[in-house]
Amino acid sequence: QVQLVESGGGLAQAGGSLRLSCAASVRTFNMYAMGWFRQLPGKEREFVAAVSWSGDITRIADSVKGRFTISRENAENTVHLQMNGLKSEDTAVYYCAGARVVVGSIVVINPSEYELWGQGTQVTVSS
């Protein structure tokens, strides 16, 4: 019924770039704050980036600030994570998430507040 599907993951060299995309099958995508999280086996899910439903507010984790950028295309029901200057520590499974927002354009960084999750896409950074 409601689905988020990530794509664009893969293998990249250190210093390289990848662009992750998330396609959403939701009718009211423009009312969802969206985010990206990443996770390694046995580790807690880590916040990476978030964008408000209007796209006017973004928040980037300190660990990736200056290297990653989040954006969204509401007309296409998609959100993107542009990953530049990749480091080995960026290796993880990356998850797209959506949080229904009814009170305004805000960013959501708490994973417990996200009700929609994608299946994840693997990002591996070598050398």
The first five atom37 places (N, CA, C, CB, O) and aatype in JSON, in Angstrom:
{
  "aatype": [5, 19, 5, 10, 19, 6, 15, 7, 7, 7, 10, 0, 5, 0, 7, 7, 15, 10, 1, 10, 15, 4, 0, 0, 15, 19, 1, 16, 13, 2, 12, 18, 0, 12, 7, 17, 13, 1, 5, 10, 14, 7, 11, 6, 1, 6, 13, 19, 0, 0, 19, 15, 17, 15, 7, 3, 9, 16, 1, 9, 0, 3, 15, 19, 11, 7, 1, 13, 16, 9, 15, 1, 6, 2, 0, 6, 2, 16, 19, 8, 10, 5, 12, 2, 7, 10, 11, 15, 6, 3, 16, 0, 19, 18, 18, 4, 0, 7, 0, 1, 19, 19, 19, 7, 15, 9, 19, 19, 9, 2, 14, 15, 6, 18, 6, 10, 17, 7, 5, 7, 16, 5, 19, 16, 19, 15, 15],
  "atom_mask": [
    [1, 1, 1, 1, 1],
    [1, 1, 1, 1, 1],
    [1, 1, 1, 1, 1],
    [1, 1, 1, 1, 1],
    [1, 1, 1, 1, 1],
    [1, 1, 1, 1, 1],
    [1, 1, 1, 1, 1],
    [1, 1, 1, 0, 1],
    [1, 1, 1, 0, 1],
    [1, 1, 1, 0, 1],
    [1, 1, 1, 1, 1],
    [1, 1, 1, 1, 1],
    [1, 1, 1, 1, 1],
    [1, 1, 1, 1, 1],
    [1, 1, 1, 0, 1],
    [1, 1, 1, 0, 1],
    [1, 1, 1, 1, 1],
    [1, 1, 1, 1, 1],
    [1, 1, 1, 1, 1],
    [1, 1, 1, 1, 1],
    [1, 1, 1, 1, 1],
    [1, 1, 1, 1, 1],
    [1, 1, 1, 1, 1],
    [1, 1, 1, 1, 1],
    [1, 1, 1, 1, 1],
    [1, 1, 1, 1, 1],
    [1, 1, 1, 1, 1],
    [1, 1, 1, 1, 1],
    [1, 1, 1, 1, 1],
    [1, 1, 1, 1, 1],
    [1, 1, 1, 1, 1],
    [1, 1, 1, 1, 1],
    [1, 1, 1, 1, 1],
    [1, 1, 1, 1, 1],
    [1, 1, 1, 0, 1],
    [1, 1, 1, 1, 1],
    [1, 1, 1, 1, 1],
    [1, 1, 1, 1, 1],
    [1, 1, 1, 1, 1],
    [1, 1, 1, 1, 1],
    [1, 1, 1, 1, 1],
    [1, 1, 1, 0, 1],
    [1, 1, 1, 1, 1],
    [1, 1, 1, 1, 1],
    [1, 1, 1, 1, 1],
    [1, 1, 1, 1, 1],
    [1, 1, 1, 1, 1],
    [1, 1, 1, 1, 1],
    [1, 1, 1, 1, 1],
    [1, 1, 1, 1, 1],
    [1, 1, 1, 1, 1],
    [1, 1, 1, 1, 1],
    [1, 1, 1, 1, 1],
    [1, 1, 1, 1, 1],
    [1, 1, 1, 0, 1],
    [1, 1, 1, 1, 1],
    [1, 1, 1, 1, 1],
    [1, 1, 1, 1, 1],
    [1, 1, 1, 1, 1],
    [1, 1, 1, 1, 1],
    [1, 1, 1, 1, 1],
    [1, 1, 1, 1, 1],
    [1, 1, 1, 1, 1],
    [1, 1, 1, 1, 1],
    [1, 1, 1, 1, 1],
    [1, 1, 1, 0, 1],
    [1, 1, 1, 1, 1],
    [1, 1, 1, 1, 1],
    [1, 1, 1, 1, 1],
    [1, 1, 1, 1, 1],
    [1, 1, 1, 1, 1],
    [1, 1, 1, 1, 1],
    [1, 1, 1, 1, 1],
    [1, 1, 1, 1, 1],
    [1, 1, 1, 1, 1],
    [1, 1, 1, 1, 1],
    [1, 1, 1, 1, 1],
    [1, 1, 1, 1, 1],
    [1, 1, 1, 1, 1],
    [1, 1, 1, 1, 1],
    [1, 1, 1, 1, 1],
    [1, 1, 1, 1, 1],
    [1, 1, 1, 1, 1],
    [1, 1, 1, 1, 1],
    [1, 1, 1, 0, 1],
    [1, 1, 1, 1, 1],
    [1, 1, 1, 1, 1],
    [1, 1, 1, 1, 1],
    [1, 1, 1, 1, 1],
    [1, 1, 1, 1, 1],
    [1, 1, 1, 1, 1],
    [1, 1, 1, 1, 1],
    [1, 1, 1, 1, 1],
    [1, 1, 1, 1, 1],
    [1, 1, 1, 1, 1],
    [1, 1, 1, 1, 1],
    [1, 1, 1, 1, 1],
    [1, 1, 1, 0, 1],
    [1, 1, 1, 1, 1],
    [1, 1, 1, 1, 1],
    [1, 1, 1, 1, 1],
    [1, 1, 1, 1, 1],
    [1, 1, 1, 1, 1],
    [1, 1, 1, 0, 1],
    [1, 1, 1, 1, 1],
    [1, 1, 1, 1, 1],
    [1, 1, 1, 1, 1],
    [1, 1, 1, 1, 1],
    [1, 1, 1, 1, 1],
    [1, 1, 1, 1, 1],
    [1, 1, 1, 1, 1],
    [1, 1, 1, 1, 1],
    [1, 1, 1, 1, 1],
    [1, 1, 1, 1, 1],
    [1, 1, 1, 1, 1],
    [1, 1, 1, 1, 1],
    [1, 1, 1, 1, 1],
    [1, 1, 1, 0, 1],
    [1, 1, 1, 1, 1],
    [1, 1, 1, 0, 1],
    [1, 1, 1, 1, 1],
    [1, 1, 1, 1, 1],
    [1, 1, 1, 1, 1],
    [1, 1, 1, 1, 1],
    [1, 1, 1, 1, 1],
    [1, 1, 1, 1, 1],
    [1, 1, 1, 1, 1]
  ],
  "atom_positions": [
    [[0.83, -1.19, 0.0], [0.0, 0.0, 0.0], [0.86, 1.24, 0.0], [-0.94, 0.01, 1.2], [0.82, 2.04, -0.94]],
    [[1.64, 1.41, 1.04], [2.56, 2.53, 1.16], [3.97, 1.97, 1.15], [2.3, 3.36, 2.46], [4.29, 1.04, 1.9]],
    [[4.8, 2.52, 0.29], [6.12, 1.94, 0.1], [7.15, 3.01, -0.23], [6.07, 0.9, -1.0], [6.88, 3.95, -0.98]],
    [[8.32, 2.85, 0.35], [9.48, 3.65, 0.0], [10.53, 2.7, -0.55], [10.02, 4.45, 1.23], [10.84, 1.68, 0.07]],
    [[11.08, 3.03, -1.7], [12.05, 2.17, -2.36], [13.3, 2.97, -2.65], [11.47, 1.56, -3.65], [13.26, 3.94, -3.41]],
    [[14.42, 2.55, -2.05], [15.69, 3.22, -2.27], [16.4, 2.62, -3.48], [16.57, 3.11, -1.03], [16.2, 1.46, -3.83]],
    [[17.22, 3.44, -4.1], [18.05, 2.99, -5.2], [19.29, 3.87, -5.26], [17.27, 3.02, -6.53], [19.35, 4.92, -4.63]],
    [[20.27, 3.43, -6.02], [21.47, 4.21, -6.24], [22.66, 3.8, -5.41], [0.0, 0.0, 0.0], [23.76, 4.33, -5.59]],
    [[22.47, 2.85, -4.5], [23.59, 2.38, -3.72], [24.53, 1.53, -4.55], [0.0, 0.0, 0.0], [24.23, 1.17, -5.69]],
    [[25.66, 1.22, -3.97], [26.64, 0.41, -4.67], [28.01, 0.61, -4.09], [0.0, 0.0, 0.0], [28.17, 0.99, -2.93]],
    [[29.01, 0.34, -4.91], [30.41, 0.42, -4.5], [31.02, 1.69, -5.05], [31.19, -0.81, -4.99], [30.87, 2.02, -6.23]],
    [[31.72, 2.4, -4.19], [32.41, 3.61, -4.6], [33.78, 3.66, -3.95], [31.59, 4.86, -4.23], [33.99, 3.08, -2.88]],
    [[34.69, 4.34, -4.58], [36.01, 4.55, -4.0], [35.99, 5.74, -3.05], [37.05, 4.76, -5.1], [35.16, 6.64, -3.2]],
    [[36.88, 5.73, -2.1], [37.01, 6.87, -1.21], [37.23, 8.14, -2.02], [38.16, 6.66, -0.21], [38.04, 8.17, -2.95]],
    [[36.51, 9.18, -1.66], [36.56, 10.42, -2.4], [35.57, 10.5, -3.53], [0.0, 0.0, 0.0], [35.39, 11.56, -4.13]],
    [[34.92, 9.4, -3.84], [33.95, 9.37, -4.92], [32.58, 9.83, -4.48], [0.0, 0.0, 0.0], [32.39, 10.33, -3.37]],
    [[31.62, 9.65, -5.38], [30.27, 10.13, -5.14], [29.24, 9.07, -5.51], [30.01, 11.4, -5.93], [29.46, 8.25, -6.39]],
    [[28.13, 9.12, -4.81], [26.95, 8.34, -5.14], [25.73, 9.22, -4.91], [26.87, 7.04, -4.3], [25.74, 10.13, -4.08]],
    [[24.68, 8.93, -5.65], [23.42, 9.64, -5.47], [22.33, 8.62, -5.18], [23.07, 10.49, -6.72], [21.97, 7.82, -6.05]],
    [[21.81, 8.65, -3.97], [20.73, 7.77, -3.58], [19.39, 8.42, -3.88], [20.84, 7.41, -2.1], [19.24, 9.64, -3.75]],
    [[18.44, 7.61, -4.28], [17.1, 8.09, -4.55], [16.1, 7.24, -3.8], [16.8, 8.08, -6.05], [16.33, 6.06, -3.55]],
    [[15.0, 7.85, -3.45], [13.92, 7.17, -2.75], [12.62, 7.52, -3.43], [13.89, 7.55, -1.24], [12.24, 8.69, -3.49]],
    [[11.95, 6.52, -3.95], [10.66, 6.7, -4.6], [9.54, 6.31, -3.64], [10.57, 5.88, -5.91], [9.57, 5.23, -3.05]],
    [[8.58, 7.18, -3.49], [7.51, 6.98, -2.52], [6.18, 6.76, -3.22], [7.41, 8.17, -1.58], [5.81, 7.5, -4.14]],
    [[5.47, 5.74, -2.79], [4.13, 5.46, -3.3], [3.1, 5.9, -2.26], [3.97, 3.96, -3.64], [2.35, 5.09, -1.72]],
    [[3.09, 7.2, -2.0], [2.14, 7.78, -1.06], [1.41, 8.92, -1.74], [2.85, 8.27, 0.24], [2.01, 9.67, -2.52]],
    [[0.14, 9.06, -1.46], [-0.67, 10.08, -2.12], [-0.33, 11.48, -1.64], [-2.13, 9.8, -1.89], [-0.41, 12.44, -2.41]],
    [[0.04, 11.6, -0.37], [0.3, 12.91, 0.21], [1.78, 13.08, 0.52], [-0.53, 13.1, 1.48], [2.14, 13.49, 1.62]],
    [[2.62, 12.77, -0.45], [4.06, 12.86, -0.26], [4.49, 14.25, 0.15], [4.77, 12.44, -1.52], [5.45, 14.41, 0.9]],
    [[3.8, 15.26, -0.35], [4.17, 16.64, -0.03], [3.91, 17.0, 1.42], [3.42, 17.58, -0.92], [4.31, 18.09, 1.85]],
    [[3.27, 16.14, 2.18], [3.03, 16.37, 3.59], [3.91, 15.5, 4.48], [1.59, 16.13, 3.91], [3.69, 15.42, 5.69]],
    [[4.89, 14.85, 3.9], [5.81, 14.01, 4.65], [7.17, 14.65, 4.76], [5.92, 12.64, 4.01], [7.79, 14.98, 3.75]],
    [[7.62, 14.82, 5.98], [9.03, 15.09, 6.19], [9.8, 13.82, 5.86], [9.32, 15.56, 7.65], [9.37, 12.72, 6.2]],
    [[10.93, 13.97, 5.2], [11.68, 12.82, 4.75], [13.08, 12.84, 5.33], [11.74, 12.78, 3.22], [13.63, 13.9, 5.65]],
    [[13.65, 11.67, 5.47], [14.98, 11.58, 6.03], [15.74, 10.38, 5.51], [0.0, 0.0, 0.0], [15.18, 9.47, 4.91]],
    [[17.03, 10.43, 5.75], [17.92, 9.31, 5.45], [18.64, 8.89, 6.72], [18.94, 9.7, 4.34], [19.14, 9.73, 7.47]],
    [[18.69, 7.6, 6.95], [19.42, 7.01, 8.06], [20.34, 5.94, 7.51], [18.46, 6.43, 9.11], [20.16, 5.45, 6.4]],
    [[21.33, 5.58, 8.3], [22.22, 4.49, 7.91], [22.49, 3.6, 9.1], [23.53, 5.04, 7.33], [22.38, 4.02, 10.25]],
    [[22.84, 2.34, 8.79], [22.99, 1.36, 9.85], [23.97, 0.27, 9.45], [21.64, 0.75, 10.22], [23.97, -0.19, 8.31]],
    [[24.81, -0.12, 10.39], [25.68, -1.27, 10.25], [25.17, -2.38, 11.15], [27.15, -0.9, 10.61], [24.5, -2.1, 12.14]],
    [[25.46, -3.64, 10.81], [25.02, -4.75, 11.65], [25.47, -4.59, 13.1], [25.54, -6.07, 11.1], [26.64, -4.29, 13.36]],
    [[24.55, -4.77, 14.03], [24.85, -4.64, 15.43], [24.94, -3.22, 15.94], [0.0, 0.0, 0.0], [25.2, -3.01, 17.12]],
    [[24.73, -2.25, 15.07], [24.8, -0.85, 15.45], [23.41, -0.21, 15.42], [25.75, -0.09, 14.52], [22.5, -0.71, 14.76]],
    [[23.27, 0.89, 16.14], [22.03, 1.63, 16.11], [21.9, 2.38, 14.8], [21.95, 2.59, 17.29], [22.89, 2.76, 14.18]],
    [[20.67, 2.59, 14.39], [20.43, 3.36, 13.19], [20.83, 4.81, 13.41], [18.96, 3.25, 12.77], [20.44, 5.42, 14.41]],
    [[21.6, 5.36, 12.49], [22.2, 6.67, 12.63], [21.54, 7.67, 11.7], [23.7, 6.61, 12.36], [21.35, 7.41, 10.51]],
    [[21.19, 8.82, 12.25], [20.63, 9.89, 11.44], [21.67, 10.43, 10.48], [20.09, 11.01, 12.33], [22.83, 10.63, 10.85]],
    [[21.26, 10.67, 9.25], [22.15, 11.22, 8.24], [21.68, 12.59, 7.77], [22.24, 10.27, 7.06], [22.45, 13.55, 7.8]],
    [[20.43, 12.67, 7.33], [19.93, 13.92, 6.78], [18.41, 13.92, 6.8], [20.45, 14.14, 5.35], [17.79, 12.86, 6.8]],
    [[17.83, 15.11, 6.83], [16.39, 15.24, 6.82], [15.99, 16.5, 6.06], [15.83, 15.27, 8.25], [16.75, 17.46, 5.98]],
    [[14.8, 16.47, 5.51], [14.26, 17.61, 4.78], [12.78, 17.75, 5.12], [14.46, 17.45, 3.25], [12.07, 16.76, 5.25]],
    [[12.33, 18.99, 5.27], [10.94, 19.25, 5.56], [10.08, 18.93, 4.34], [10.74, 20.7, 5.99], [10.58, 18.76, 3.23]],
    [[8.78, 18.86, 4.57], [7.89, 18.5, 3.46], [7.9, 19.51, 2.34], [6.48, 18.33, 3.96], [7.68, 19.15, 1.18]],
    [[8.16, 20.77, 2.66], [8.22, 21.81, 1.64], [9.58, 21.89, 0.97], [7.86, 23.14, 2.25], [9.73, 22.54, -0.07]],
    [[10.58, 21.25, 1.56], [11.93, 21.29, 1.02], [12.73, 22.51, 1.42], [0.0, 0.0, 0.0], [13.88, 22.65, 1.02]],
    [[12.13, 23.4, 2.2], [12.81, 24.64, 2.55], [13.71, 24.53, 3.77], [11.8, 25.71, 2.79], [14.51, 25.43, 4.03]],
    [[13.59, 23.44, 4.51], [14.41, 23.24, 5.71], [15.13, 21.91, 5.59], [13.55, 23.3, 7.0], [14.5, 20.88, 5.31]],
    [[16.41, 21.92, 5.82], [17.2, 20.69, 5.82], [18.09, 20.65, 7.05], [18.04, 20.58, 4.55], [18.44, 21.68, 7.62]],
    [[18.44, 19.44, 7.43], [19.39, 19.24, 8.51], [20.3, 18.08, 8.15], [18.66, 18.99, 9.85], [19.83, 17.03, 7.71]],
    [[21.58, 18.28, 8.33], [22.58, 17.3, 7.96], [23.38, 16.93, 9.2], [23.5, 17.84, 6.84], [23.78, 17.8, 9.97]],
    [[23.61, 15.64, 9.38], [24.41, 15.19, 10.51], [25.82, 15.74, 10.42], [24.44, 13.66, 10.56], [26.37, 15.91, 9.33]],
    [[26.4, 16.02, 11.58], [27.75, 16.59, 11.61], [28.77, 15.7, 10.9], [28.19, 16.82, 13.05], [29.72, 16.2, 10.29]],
    [[28.57, 14.39, 10.97], [29.52, 13.47, 10.4], [29.59, 13.54, 8.88], [29.18, 12.08, 10.82], [30.58, 13.12, 8.28]],
    [[28.54, 14.06, 8.25], [28.51, 14.13, 6.8], [28.31, 15.54, 6.28], [27.41, 13.24, 6.27], [28.23, 15.76, 5.07]],
    [[28.24, 16.51, 7.18], [28.02, 17.89, 6.78], [29.15, 18.38, 5.88], [27.9, 18.8, 8.02], [30.33, 18.14, 6.15]],
    [[28.77, 19.06, 4.83], [29.73, 19.53, 3.85], [30.0, 18.53, 2.75], [0.0, 0.0, 0.0], [30.62, 18.87, 1.75]],
    [[29.53, 17.3, 2.93], [29.74, 16.25, 1.93], [28.43, 15.73, 1.35], [30.53, 15.1, 2.53], [28.35, 15.42, 0.17]],
    [[27.4, 15.63, 2.19], [26.12, 15.09, 1.76], [25.09, 16.21, 1.65], [25.63, 14.01, 2.73], [25.13, 17.18, 2.41]],
    [[24.18, 16.07, 0.72], [23.09, 17.01, 0.53], [21.79, 16.25, 0.31], [23.38, 17.95, -0.65], [21.75, 15.3, -0.47]],
    [[20.74, 16.66, 0.99], [19.43, 16.06, 0.8], [18.55, 17.02, 0.02], [18.78, 15.7, 2.16], [18.62, 18.23, 0.21]],
    [[17.73, 16.47, -0.85], [16.8, 17.27, -1.63], [15.58, 16.42, -1.95], [17.46, 17.8, -2.92], [15.6, 15.2, -1.79]],
    [[14.53, 17.07, -2.39], [13.32, 16.33, -2.74], [12.66, 16.95, -3.96], [12.35, 16.3, -1.56], [12.8, 18.14, -4.24]],
    [[11.93, 16.11, -4.67], [11.14, 16.52, -5.82], [9.72, 16.04, -5.57], [11.73, 15.93, -7.17], [9.38, 14.9, -5.88]],
    [[8.92, 16.9, -5.01], [7.57, 16.5, -4.61], [6.71, 16.1, -5.8], [6.91, 17.63, -3.85], [5.86, 15.22, -5.68]],
    [[6.92, 16.74, -6.93], [6.13, 16.41, -8.11], [6.41, 14.99, -8.58], [6.42, 17.38, -9.23], [5.57, 14.37, -9.23]],
    [[7.58, 14.46, -8.25], [7.96, 13.11, -8.65], [7.92, 12.13, -7.49], [9.34, 13.12, -9.26], [8.26, 10.96, -7.67]],
    [[7.52, 12.58, -6.32], [7.47, 11.74, -5.13], [8.82, 11.08, -4.85], [6.39, 10.66, -5.28], [8.9, 9.88, -4.58]],
    [[9.87, 11.88, -4.92], [11.21, 11.34, -4.7], [12.01, 12.23, -3.76], [11.93, 11.18, -6.02], [11.79, 13.44, -3.69]],
    [[12.93, 11.62, -3.06], [13.9, 12.33, -2.25], [15.27, 11.76, -2.58], [13.57, 12.2, -0.72], [15.41, 10.57, -2.86]],
    [[16.28, 12.63, -2.54], [17.62, 12.22, -2.95], [18.62, 12.52, -1.85], [18.02, 12.93, -4.24], [18.43, 13.42, -1.03]],
    [[19.68, 11.75, -1.86], [20.82, 12.02, -1.0], [22.06, 12.01, -1.89], [20.94, 10.96, 0.16], [22.51, 10.96, -2.35]],
    [[22.6, 13.19, -2.12], [23.83, 13.32, -2.89], [25.0, 13.15, -1.94], [23.9, 14.68, -3.63], [25.14, 13.92, -0.98]],
    [[25.83, 12.17, -2.2], [26.93, 11.81, -1.32], [28.24, 12.06, -2.06], [26.82, 10.34, -0.87], [28.59, 11.34, -2.99]],
    [[28.95, 13.09, -1.63], [30.24, 13.43, -2.21], [31.34, 13.23, -1.18], [30.24, 14.88, -2.73], [31.09, 13.17, 0.02]],
    [[32.55, 13.13, -1.66], [33.68, 12.95, -0.76], [33.52, 11.75, 0.15], [0.0, 0.0, 0.0], [33.78, 11.85, 1.35]],
    [[33.1, 10.63, -0.4], [32.81, 9.45, 0.4], [34.04, 8.96, 1.15], [32.26, 8.34, -0.48], [35.16, 9.0, 0.64]],
    [[33.79, 8.49, 2.37], [34.82, 7.93, 3.22], [34.45, 6.49, 3.56], [34.99, 8.76, 4.5], [33.29, 6.09, 3.43]],
    [[35.44, 5.73, 3.98], [35.19, 4.34, 4.32], [34.15, 4.21, 5.43], [36.48, 3.66, 4.73], [33.38, 3.25, 5.45]],
    [[34.12, 5.16, 6.35], [33.17, 5.11, 7.45], [31.74, 5.4, 7.02], [33.58, 6.07, 8.51], [30.82, 5.28, 7.82]],
    [[31.55, 5.79, 5.76], [30.21, 5.97, 5.22], [29.58, 4.65, 4.81], [30.24, 6.91, 4.05], [28.39, 4.6, 4.49]],
    [[30.35, 3.58, 4.81], [29.84, 2.27, 4.45], [28.73, 1.86, 5.4], [30.97, 1.23, 4.44], [28.93, 1.82, 6.62]],
    [[27.57, 1.55, 4.86], [26.42, 1.17, 5.67], [25.25, 0.86, 4.74], [26.04, 2.3, 6.67], [25.33, 1.06, 3.53]],
    [[24.18, 0.36, 5.33], [22.92, 0.28, 4.64], [22.18, 1.58, 4.88], [22.07, -0.96, 5.11], [22.0, 2.0, 6.03]],
    [[21.76, 2.22, 3.82], [21.08, 3.51, 3.92], [19.59, 3.33, 3.74], [21.64, 4.5, 2.88], [19.14, 2.66, 2.8]],
    [[18.82, 3.93, 4.64], [17.38, 3.8, 4.64], [16.71, 5.15, 4.42], [16.9, 3.19, 5.94], [17.1, 6.15, 5.01]],
    [[15.72, 5.15, 3.59], [14.85, 6.29, 3.4], [13.68, 6.18, 4.36], [14.36, 6.39, 1.93], [13.17, 5.07, 4.59]],
    [[13.24, 7.28, 4.92], [12.14, 7.28, 5.87], [11.24, 8.48, 5.67], [12.67, 7.26, 7.3], [11.67, 9.53, 5.21]],
    [[9.96, 8.3, 6.01], [8.98, 9.36, 5.9], [8.18, 9.53, 7.17], [0.0, 0.0, 0.0], [7.79, 8.54, 7.81]],
    [[7.92, 10.77, 7.54], [7.13, 11.09, 8.72], [6.02, 12.06, 8.33], [8.02, 11.7, 9.84], [6.28, 13.14, 7.82]],
    [[4.79, 11.65, 8.59], [3.66, 12.51, 8.28], [3.66, 13.7, 9.23], [2.34, 11.73, 8.38], [3.7, 13.55, 10.45]],
    [[3.61, 14.89, 8.65], [3.63, 16.13, 9.41], [2.36, 16.9, 9.11], [4.89, 16.98, 9.08], [2.01, 17.11, 7.95]],
    [[1.66, 17.32, 10.16], [0.39, 17.99, 9.99], [0.38, 19.4, 10.55], [-0.7, 17.2, 10.63], [-0.61, 20.12, 10.38]],
    [[1.44, 19.81, 11.21], [1.44, 21.1, 11.89], [2.35, 22.13, 11.25], [1.84, 20.92, 13.3], [2.4, 23.27, 11.7]],
    [[3.06, 21.76, 10.22], [3.92, 22.72, 9.56], [5.11, 22.06, 8.9], [0.0, 0.0, 0.0], [5.26, 20.84, 8.92]],
    [[5.95, 22.88, 8.32], [7.13, 22.4, 7.63], [8.29, 22.3, 8.62], [7.5, 23.32, 6.44], [8.87, 23.31, 9.01]],
    [[8.6, 21.08, 9.03], [9.66, 20.83, 9.99], [10.51, 19.67, 9.52], [9.08, 20.56, 11.38], [10.11, 18.89, 8.66]],
    [[11.69, 19.56, 10.12], [12.52, 18.4, 9.9], [12.34, 17.45, 11.06], [14.01, 18.8, 9.73], [12.08, 17.88, 12.19]],
    [[12.48, 16.17, 10.8], [12.35, 15.13, 11.8], [13.64, 14.34, 11.83], [11.13, 14.21, 11.52], [14.08, 13.83, 10.79]],
    [[14.26, 14.23, 13.0], [15.52, 13.51, 13.11], [15.43, 12.3, 14.02], [16.58, 14.44, 13.61], [16.34, 11.47, 14.04]],
    [[14.35, 12.19, 14.78], [14.17, 11.06, 15.67], [13.59, 9.89, 14.88], [13.24, 11.43, 16.86], [12.5, 10.02, 14.34]],
    [[14.28, 8.77, 14.8], [13.78, 7.65, 14.0], [12.44, 7.12, 14.47], [14.77, 6.54, 13.99], [11.68, 6.57, 13.68]],
    [[12.13, 7.27, 15.76], [10.86, 6.78, 16.28], [9.68, 7.57, 15.75], [10.87, 6.83, 17.79], [8.55, 7.11, 15.84]],
    [[9.93, 8.74, 15.21], [8.86, 9.57, 14.67], [8.6, 9.31, 13.19], [9.19, 11.02, 14.88], [7.69, 9.91, 12.61]],
    [[9.38, 8.45, 12.59], [9.17, 8.07, 11.2], [8.32, 6.81, 11.15], [10.51, 7.85, 10.48], [8.63, 5.82, 11.82]],
    [[7.26, 6.83, 10.37], [6.38, 5.68, 10.25], [6.58, 4.89, 8.97], [4.97, 6.12, 10.34], [6.13, 3.75, 8.87]],
    [[7.25, 5.47, 7.99], [7.51, 4.81, 6.72], [9.0, 4.58, 6.56], [6.95, 5.62, 5.55], [9.8, 5.48, 6.78]],
    [[9.36, 3.38, 6.17], [10.75, 3.02, 5.97], [10.93, 2.22, 4.71], [11.28, 2.24, 7.17], [10.12, 1.35, 4.39]],
    [[11.99, 2.51, 3.99], [12.35, 1.71, 2.84], [13.09, 0.45, 3.25], [0.0, 0.0, 0.0], [13.35, 0.22, 4.43]],
    [[13.41, -0.36, 2.27], [14.09, -1.63, 2.54], [15.59, -1.47, 2.72], [13.82, -2.59, 1.43], [16.26, -2.39, 3.19]],
    [[16.12, -0.33, 2.35], [17.53, -0.06, 2.49], [18.31, -0.35, 1.22], [0.0, 0.0, 0.0], [17.93, -1.21, 0.43]],
    [[19.39, 0.38, 1.04], [20.29, 0.15, -0.08], [21.72, 0.2, 0.45], [20.07, 1.19, -1.2], [22.09, 1.09, 1.21]],
    [[22.52, -0.77, 0.02], [23.88, -0.9, 0.53], [24.8, 0.11, -0.14], [24.4, -2.32, 0.31], [24.8, 0.25, -1.37]],
    [[25.58, 0.79, 0.66], [26.64, 1.67, 0.18], [27.95, 1.16, 0.75], [26.39, 3.16, 0.58], [28.11, 1.03, 1.96]],
    [[28.89, 0.86, -0.13], [30.2, 0.37, 0.29], [31.28, 1.27, -0.3], [30.41, -1.1, -0.15], [31.33, 1.48, -1.51]],
    [[32.12, 1.8, 0.56], [33.2, 2.67, 0.14], [34.52, 1.97, 0.41], [33.14, 4.04, 0.88], [34.79, 1.55, 1.53]],
    [[35.32, 1.82, -0.6], [36.58, 1.09, -0.51], [37.77, 2.01, -0.64], [36.64, 0.01, -1.58], [37.68, 3.13, -1.13]],
    [[38.91, 1.48, -0.17], [40.2, 2.15, -0.23], [40.13, 3.6, 0.21], [40.76, 2.08, -1.62], [41.15, 4.3, 0.21]]
  ]
}
